[in-house]
Amino acid sequence: MALFKKRTVGKPGEWYYCLEHKTVEEGPECPAKDRFGPYATRQEAEHAMETARERNLEWENDPKWHDAPKGGTEGN
């Protein structure tokens, strides 16, 4: 007997973007490893890849995330 029940049907109003199929889903239809979400609206889920790209750029340019020691150079 499984400890956790697999949820096959999502909640109405939960939107996901499936990375495997490149589609928007209402409720989790695909495995968690293949999706972004949940999003509050279908439109937010449709723009999931754009949102991820913007966040990645912000993080790449955030000085708090750079591992190089102060005064040193990266790549040494």
VENTAPE-V858423 format. One record per backbone hydrogen bond with DSSP energy under -1.0 kcal/mol. NH is the residue of the N-H (numbers start at 1). CO is the residue of the C=O. E is the energy in kcal/mol with one decimal. If there is no record, write none. Layout:
nh-><NH & NH>
co-><CO & CO>
e-><E & E>
//
This chain:
nh-><14 & 15 & 16 & 17 & 18 & 19 & 22 & 25 & 27 & 34 & 35 & 36 & 39 & 45 & 46 & 47 & 48 & 51 & 52 & 53 & 54 & 55 & 56 & 57 & 58 & 59 & 60 & 61 & 65 & 72>
co-><11 & 39 & 25 & 36 & 23 & 34 & 18 & 16 & 14 & 31 & 32 & 17 & 15 & 41 & 42 & 43 & 45 & 47 & 48 & 49 & 50 & 51 & 52 & 53 & 54 & 55 & 56 & 57 & 62 & 69>
e-><-2.0 & -2.0 & -2.6 & -2.4 & -3.2 & -3.3 & -1.5 & -2.7 & -3.2 & -2.0 & -1.5 & -2.4 & -2.8 & -1.7 & -2.3 & -1.1 & -1.6 & -2.6 & -2.4 & -2.3 & -2.4 & -2.4 & -2.5 & -2.1 & -2.1 & -2.6 & -2.6 & -1.6 & -2.0 & -2.1>
//
